[in-house]
Amino acid sequence: MHVFRNIVSAELERVLVASTTSAPRFSVGMMASVELARLDLAAEQLMDGIASGRTRLPLNPATAQAAAELATELRLHLIEGRRQTWLYHAISESELLGRAVTLSDPESLAGLLDPTQRDGLLSAVWLMLGDAPERSRRSATRVGIEITVGPARPTEGRARTMRVPIVVQTTGVARGRVDPATWDAMRKVGRHTDSQRGGSLWVEIDCVVDRPAER
């Protein structure tokens, strides 16, 4: 029952995380959406109170302070949403990915991947970590993945697209133990090469995406 419960929990988490692949280039995550809904309700209640006359103008100091704090929180959420991509949210909002995956994407280029490429990358990472707890119990090596996205490069003879290199560097993941489905998922992202370095897998993906102005 314990094993079955873990399997169900992992599959439910994977379904929730996979929903991020359909998000816009920049967006807020699931947890941030809940917080934004709370802030939106608070703003609506404040504005309704002013419109109906229940809240008198000018606002008393306590209400004015609450309104200022509300505006600041909303502004911070909007600023964060302008730089956070689907991949950032997929990792940060997943218990499994959050503790094992490190993302470096300073230009937020992961947001340019199309839904098929996103699904392939997320599936590949998930599959590589699928039996991580089991491997960790058998070995002292901590299983982890570092994903580096960019910098972007132009594509020869194709002005509307550009190349986004993605490097997936693993710790404690041997190539011989990678599920064949992982390579199928990688092919959705782009052409890739892999090598074994220090007992771990290193994958370099050549991902071609549309330029932002063309999307």
N, C-alpha and C positions, 0 to 999 in steps of 0.2 A: 504493500500500500504506500509506503514511503517513496519507493522508486516511481510508482505510478503517479503519485501526487507531484513529484518533481518534474516528470515528463509533461504533465498537463500544464503546470505552472510555466514551464519553459516555452511550450507552444503558444500559450496565451500571450506571453510577453513578446514572442516573435511576431505574432499577428499585430499587436499594438504598435510595435516598433516599425513594422513594414508599412504601416499607414503613412509614415513620414515621407515615403517616396513620391507621393502625389502632391506634396506641398509646393508652394511657389518658391522662387529662387531664395528669397529671404522671408522668414516667417517666425512666428512664436511657436513654441512647443505645446504639448498637451497640458502640462502643468501650468505654463504661463497663460494658456487660454482660459483655464479655470480662474486664475487670479485676475485676468482682464475682465472676465464676466462679473466678478465680485466688484471690481472698481467701477465698471460700467453701471451696475445697479446702484451703487452709492452715488454716482454722479447724477443718474436719472432722478433719484429720490431728492437730492439737493435742488435740482432745477425745477422739479415738480412742486416742491415746497415754496420756492420763490414765485413761480407762476401762479399758484393758487392763493398766495398771500399768507400761507401758514408761517413762512419764514420771512420776517420783515427785513427790509433794506433801510440803511446799510446793515450788513451782517454784524452780529455781535462778535467779540474777539474769539470766542471758542469756535463758533461756526466758521469764521474766516480762516482760522488756523487749520481746521479740518479740511476746508476746501483747498487750501494751499498744498497741504500734504497729499491730497487726492490728485491734484494736478501734477505734482512732482512724480508720483508713482506712475501715472499714466505716461508721462513724458519719458521716463526711464525705460518702460516696457517698449515703447515705440522705437527708441534709439537702439535698444538691444536687438529688436526684430529686424533692423536694417542690415545687420552683419551676421546673423545666425542662420545657417543653412539647415536643410533637412538632415544632413549627416551629423551635424553637431547635436541636434535634438535626438536623433536615433541613438547616439552613444550616451549622451548625458541622462536620458530618461529611461535607460535600460539598466537593470541591476547587473546582468551578465556582461554587457558591453562596457558599462561605466567603470567597472573595476578592472577590466583587462585591456581596454583599447585606449590608445593615446592618439589624438588627432592634431595635425599641424596643417592648417589651411588658412594662412594669413590673408589671402586675397578672396576668400569665400568662393573659390572656383568650383567646389563640389555642387553648388547650386545650379551650375550650368549643365550638369548631366541630365539626360532625358530619363523618363521613368524606367525604361528598360535597362539603361546603364546603372541607374540607382539600385534597382532591384538586384542586378547581378553583383554589384559590389557588396551590398548589405548581406545578400545570401552567402557569398563567399566567406566573408568575415564570420558570419554566424556559424557556418559549417566548420570552419577551422577551430572555433571555440566550443563546438558542440559537446565534445567529451572532455573538455578541459578539466572539470572537477575530478574525473576518473584518472586522468594522466597525472594531476597534481598529487593524488594520493599515492601513486606508484613511484613518483619521482620527486626529488627536492627542488627541481627546476620549476619556477613559476611561469605559467603560460601567459603570454601577453602579445599584443599586436600594436605596432606603431604605423599609422597611416599618414603619409605626407603627400599633399596635393599641391601641384604647381612647381615652379612658375610656368605660366602659359607660354607657348611658342607658336609662331605662325605656321600655317600649312602651305606647302608649295603649290601654287597654281589654284588655290581655293580661298578666295578672299572672304567668303562668308563663314568660314570655319576656322578653328584654331585647335592646337594640340594641348591637352592638359595631362602632363605626366602624373601618374599616381604610383607611389612606392608603398608596398605593404611589407613591412619588416616584422618578422615574428621572433618570439623567444620561446623555446621549448616545443616548437611544432616541426617535426621532421617531415620531409617531403613524402617519404614512404607511407606515412600515416594519414595523409590528406585524402579525404573522400573524393572519388572521381567526379562527383557532382560539383565539387568546388571549382574544377577547371571549366566545366560547362558554364558556371556562373561567371567566371572571369572573362570568358569569351564574349559575354554580353556587354562588358565594359569596353573592351578594345583588345588589340593585339598585345600579347604579354610574353615576357621571358621570365624564367625562374631559375634560381640557383640555390645551392646549399652552402650556407656560410656559418661556420662554427656550430654545426649541428642543428641549425634552424633554417627555415625557409625564407627566401627573399624574392618577392615578385615585383617586377616593374611593368606597369601597364601604360600603353600608349593610347590615350583616350582622345577621340576627336569629338568636339562639341561645336554647336553653333555659337557664333559671336553674340554677345548680349544685345547689340543693336538689331540683330536679325531675328531675335526671339519674340 
